Amino acid sequence: MPKIIGGSLQEHREQTRHKLFAALSTLMTERGFDAISFADVAAAAGVGRTAVYNHFADKEALLIGFITHETEQYLNSLRRALDGVTDPVERLRTYIRAQLGLKRVFHLAPGPDLRAVLSRNSQRRLRDHVTEVEDLLRSLIADAVEGGALPDQDIATTVALVSSCLSGRQVPERDPERGRAIRATEEFVLRAVGAAISPQSMRAAPSQVPGERGIARVGTTRADTGTPV
């Protein structure tokens, strides 16, 4: 019988899943998704190969599980960062900074684009997670327009353009370049959506951004908008 990690079977299962997710994330920075096997993931996680099958039926299910977990954690941390922020422009700025903090592991991974190796069902499920994030952006922009902080605009188009801009932006890891890149991107996006911003508001871009996680822009696109996932 395998050794139980944690104080209960449920805790053991959760910790094992987290170890598998961490192993997958690490492996995806080293090689393409198509070059990773369950045995590779098990070895990197320090668990038996059968343990992987106890949690996920196949490699695509593992990827979907990881993205689901990371998306939930990211959205929770972003919502916490938005709590107490009432100014519509500052709420949008918080979203921008959080997006800039995403580590695009899968987008930068070697090997074929995920569109070439994932089933259509898996691609659709990945797009569903992008929709969750974009729905939050849509609500932030809609609230800002309704409150008069932004001019009237085609919100669907604005969401697609802002998402494309932020998903393709790579932020340097070290200051002072990192701070400058964050400030420049914030200013570009806020001006693009019509926000009135002052020079003083652009001086305090932090090196650390809210919601900074290992979730990634996966190499596929939204079918309706062309927004990178």
C-alpha positions in Angstrom: 0.0 0.0 0.0 1.4 3.4 -1.0 2.4 5.8 1.7 -0.3 8.4 2.5 0.9 12.0 2.1 -0.8 14.4 4.5 -3.3 13.7 7.3 -6.1 12.1 5.3 -6.8 10.3 2.0 -8.4 13.5 0.6 -5.3 15.6 1.5 -3.1 12.8 0.0 -5.0 13.0 -3.3 -4.8 16.8 -3.4 -1.1 16.8 -2.7 -0.4 14.2 -5.3 -2.3 16.2 -7.9 -0.3 19.3 -7.0 2.9 17.3 -7.4 1.7 16.1 -10.8 0.8 19.6 -11.9 4.2 21.0 -10.8 6.0 18.2 -12.6 4.0 18.9 -15.8 4.7 22.6 -15.6 8.4 22.0 -15.2 8.5 19.5 -18.0 6.6 21.8 -20.3 9.4 24.4 -20.0 11.9 21.8 -21.2 10.2 20.0 -24.0 7.0 20.0 -26.1 3.8 18.5 -24.7 3.9 15.8 -27.4 7.3 14.6 -26.0 6.1 14.2 -22.4 4.8 10.7 -21.3 3.0 9.7 -18.1 6.2 8.0 -17.0 8.0 11.3 -17.4 5.5 13.1 -15.3 5.4 10.4 -12.6 9.2 10.3 -12.4 9.4 14.2 -12.1 6.7 14.2 -9.5 8.3 11.4 -7.5 5.2 9.1 -7.6 4.5 5.7 -9.2 3.2 5.6 -12.7 0.0 4.0 -11.6 -0.6 7.0 -9.3 -1.0 9.2 -12.3 -3.7 6.9 -13.8 -5.5 7.1 -10.4 -6.0 10.8 -11.1 -6.1 11.2 -14.8 -7.2 8.9 -17.7 -4.6 10.3 -20.1 -2.1 13.1 -20.7 -4.7 15.5 -22.1 -6.8 15.0 -19.0 -3.8 15.9 -16.9 -3.2 19.1 -18.9 -6.9 20.1 -18.6 -6.8 19.4 -14.9 -3.7 21.6 -14.5 -5.2 24.4 -16.5 -8.5 24.2 -14.6 -6.6 24.3 -11.2 -4.4 27.2 -12.3 -7.3 29.2 -13.8 -9.3 28.9 -10.6 -6.4 29.9 -8.4 -5.6 32.9 -10.7 -9.2 34.1 -10.8 -9.5 33.8 -7.0 -6.3 35.8 -6.4 -7.3 38.4 -9.0 -10.7 38.9 -7.4 -9.0 39.3 -4.0 -6.8 41.9 -5.5 -9.9 43.7 -6.9 -11.6 43.7 -3.5 -11.7 47.2 -2.1 -10.6 48.8 -5.4 -13.6 51.0 -6.4 -12.1 53.2 -9.1 -13.0 51.6 -12.5 -9.7 52.6 -14.1 -7.7 51.2 -11.2 -9.7 48.0 -11.3 -8.8 47.7 -15.0 -5.1 48.5 -14.1 -5.2 45.7 -11.5 -6.4 43.3 -14.2 -3.6 44.4 -16.6 -0.9 43.9 -14.0 -2.2 40.4 -13.1 -2.2 39.4 -16.8 1.3 40.7 -17.2 2.3 38.4 -14.3 1.2 35.2 -16.0 4.1 32.9 -16.8 3.5 31.7 -20.3 5.1 28.3 -19.9 3.1 26.5 -22.5 3.2 29.3 -25.0 7.0 29.2 -24.9 7.4 25.4 -24.7 9.4 23.8 -27.6 7.7 21.4 -29.9 4.5 21.7 -32.0 1.8 24.1 -31.2 -0.8 22.5 -28.9 -3.4 23.0 -31.7 -1.5 20.3 -33.6 -1.4 17.7 -30.8 -4.6 18.2 -28.7 -8.0 16.8 -29.6 -10.8 19.2 -30.6 -12.6 18.5 -27.3 -9.5 19.4 -25.3 -9.0 22.6 -27.3 -12.7 23.5 -26.6 -12.2 22.9 -22.9 -9.1 25.1 -22.8 -11.0 27.9 -24.6 -13.7 27.6 -21.9 -11.1 28.7 -19.3 -10.0 31.6 -21.4 -13.7 32.7 -21.6 -13.8 32.8 -17.8 -10.9 35.2 -17.7 -12.2 37.3 -20.5 -15.7 37.5 -18.9 -14.0 39.3 -15.9 -12.3 41.7 -18.3 -15.6 42.3 -20.1 -17.3 43.1 -16.8 -14.5 45.5 -15.8 -14.7 47.4 -19.1 -18.6 47.4 -19.1 -18.7 48.8 -15.6 -16.1 51.5 -16.5 -18.1 52.5 -19.6 -21.4 52.6 -17.6 -19.8 54.7 -14.9 -18.4 57.2 -17.4 -14.7 56.4 -16.8 -14.4 55.1 -20.4 -16.1 56.3 -23.5 -18.8 54.2 -25.2 -17.3 51.5 -27.3 -17.8 48.0 -28.8 -16.9 46.1 -25.7 -16.6 42.7 -27.4 -14.0 44.1 -29.8 -12.2 45.9 -27.0 -11.9 42.7 -24.9 -10.5 40.8 -27.9 -7.9 43.5 -28.6 -6.8 44.0 -25.0 -6.6 40.2 -24.5 -4.4 39.9 -27.7 -2.2 42.7 -26.5 -1.6 41.2 -23.1 -1.3 37.6 -24.1 1.5 38.5 -26.5 3.5 40.7 -24.1 6.5 39.2 -22.5 7.7 41.2 -19.4 11.4 41.2 -18.5 12.1 39.3 -15.2 14.4 41.9 -13.6 14.1 45.6 -12.7 14.4 48.2 -13.9 13.4 46.8 -17.2 10.5 44.9 -15.6 9.0 48.0 -14.0 9.3 50.1 -17.2 7.7 47.3 -19.3 4.7 47.1 -16.9 4.2 50.8 -16.8 4.5 51.1 -20.6 2.0 48.3 -21.2 -0.4 49.7 -18.6 -0.3 53.1 -20.2 -0.7 51.7 -23.7 -3.8 49.6 -22.8 -5.4 52.3 -20.7 -5.0 54.9 -23.3 -6.3 52.5 -26.0 -9.5 52.0 -24.2 -9.9 55.7 -23.6 -9.0 56.1 -19.9 -7.9 59.4 -18.6 -4.7 58.8 -16.9 -2.2 61.1 -15.1 1.6 60.8 -15.1 1.5 60.3 -11.4 -0.7 57.2 -11.7 1.9 55.6 -13.9 4.9 56.0 -11.6 4.2 53.2 -9.1 4.1 50.0 -11.3 5.3 47.2 -9.0 7.8 44.6 -9.8 5.4 42.0 -8.4 2.0 41.9 -9.8 -1.3 40.5 -8.3 -2.1 37.0 -9.2 1.3 36.1 -10.4 1.2 32.4 -11.3 2.4 29.7 -13.5 -0.7 29.5 -15.6 0.0 30.0 -19.3 -1.3 31.2 -22.6 -1.7 27.8 -24.2 -1.0 27.6 -27.9 -4.4 27.8 -29.4 -6.9 30.6 -30.2 -10.5 31.5 -29.5 -12.4 30.5 -32.6 -14.7 33.6 -32.4 -12.2 36.3 -31.8 -8.8 34.9 -32.6 -7.6 35.7 -29.1 -4.6 33.6 -28.2 -5.2 31.2 -25.3 
